[in-house]
Amino acid sequence: MSDFVFNPRDWLHRLAAPVDPVTFGLLAILLAYAGLLLVSASPERLNNQFINLAVALVVMRIAAQVSPQRLMHLALPLYVAGILLLVAVALFGDISKGARRWLNIGFMRIQPSEIMKIAVPLMLAWYFQKHEAMLRARDWLAAALILLLPVGLIVRQPDLGTAILVFAAGFFVIFLAGLSWKVLATLFVGGLASLPLAWSLLHDYQRQRILTLIDPEADPLGRGFHIIQSTIAVGSGGILGKGWGSGTQTHLEFLPERHTDFIFAVLAEEFGLLGAGFLLVLYALIIGRGLMIAGNAPTLFSRLLAGSITLIFFTYAFVNMGMVSGILPVVGVPLPFVSYGGTALVTLFAGVGILMSIHKHRMLVQK
C-alpha cells in the first residue's frame, strides 16, 4: 500500500477546480485578512473558525457543482420547506433571550430563517423566469407576497437583522426584474407615510435601539455602550492604526462582541483608515466580479439570482459597517466573510457557490 502524502497545494487545487479562480482568489485574500483580525480579537476561537470555514468551503463546492437548471427545480420545494419550518418555529420553536428563532429537531437545533436568505431569491428568480414573457400587475403582487410572507414570519420571532437581509435578497430580485422607478417612488413615499404605524408595531427593544442611535449618550453605560465604544475604536485608529494586537478598546475589553458583529471596529482601530480601505477594495472587487457573472449569465433566472446574491454581500457589509460606525441601529448583522460564526459563513459561501455555478454554466445553451 502506498503511503499517503498530504500536499496542501494539490488539496487547494482540487478544492478550487470546479470554481471561478478569480472569485476564489479574492475570497482567499479576504479570509486571510479575517484570520489576522480574529487572532487579534479572540485567538481562542481561531480553531473553531477553521472548522466553520471547512464546512463552508464544502458547501460552496457542492453548490458550485449544482447547475442553474437544477437550482430552478429546487426553488419551489426549498421555499415551501422554509415557510413550513418558519411556521413550525412560531408554533414549537425554542425561546432564547426573548426570541423564538430556533427549531429543535432532536439531534440538533436549526435556524430556518437562514435558509430563506437563499430560498427567497431562488423562488423569486424562478417565478420571474416562469413569467418572463409577460409580466403583469398581478405578477408583481405575487412576487411581493412571496417576499413578505417569510419576512413577516421572521420579524415576528423577532429577528430584525435576518428579516432585513431576507427582504433585501428578495427585493433585489424584484428590482432587477424590471420594477419601475415610479413604483419605487410610490413605495418610498408610502413607506415614509407609514413610519408612525411602523413605530407603534416595533418591540420595545427595537425602539430603544433607534433612540440609542440618535442619542447614545442618554445611557452611556447601558444601551449606548456598544455604539459609544465602537465609534471610539473606529475613530482612534486614525489613518495608519495603532498596530496589529495593539488596539486598546479591543484588548482592554471595552469593545463588545469584538469577534463577531463589531470586528470592523477592531480592524479600524488596529489598521486605521488604510486597513479599512483595503477591506472596502476587496469587497468592491468581489461585488464587481459577482455583477460581471450576473451580466454574462445566459438566462433571466441566472441573472436575477446572481445579481441578488452579489448585492446581498453589499447589504451585509453596508449594514454592519453602518452599525459599527454609529450611522445605523445595531441589528446583529455580521461583517461578511470576516466575523466569527458558522451559520452566516455557510450561508454566504453557499451564495458564492451558486455564483460559481452560474459562471461555470454561462456558455451552455439553456432551454
Buried (B, 14 or more C-beta within 10 A) or exposed (E): EEEEEEEEEEEEEEBBEBBBEBBBEBBEEBBEBBBBBBBBBBEEBBEBBEEBBEBBBBBBBBBBBBBBBEBBEBBBEBBEBBBEBBEEBBEEBEEEEEBBBBBEEEEEEBBBBBBBBBBBBBBBBBBBBBBBEEBEEEBBEBBBEBBEBBBEBBBEBBBBBBBBBBBBBBBBBBBBBEBEEEEEEEEEEEEEEEEEEEEEEBEEEBEBBEBBBEEBEEBEEEBBBBBBBBBBBBEBBEEEBBEBEEBBBBBEEBBBBBBBBBBBBBBBBBBBBEBBEBBEEBBEBBBEBBBBBBEBBBBBBBBBBBBBBBBBBBBBBBBBBBBBBBEBBBBBBBBBBBBBBBBBBBBBBBBBBBBBBBBBBBEEEBE
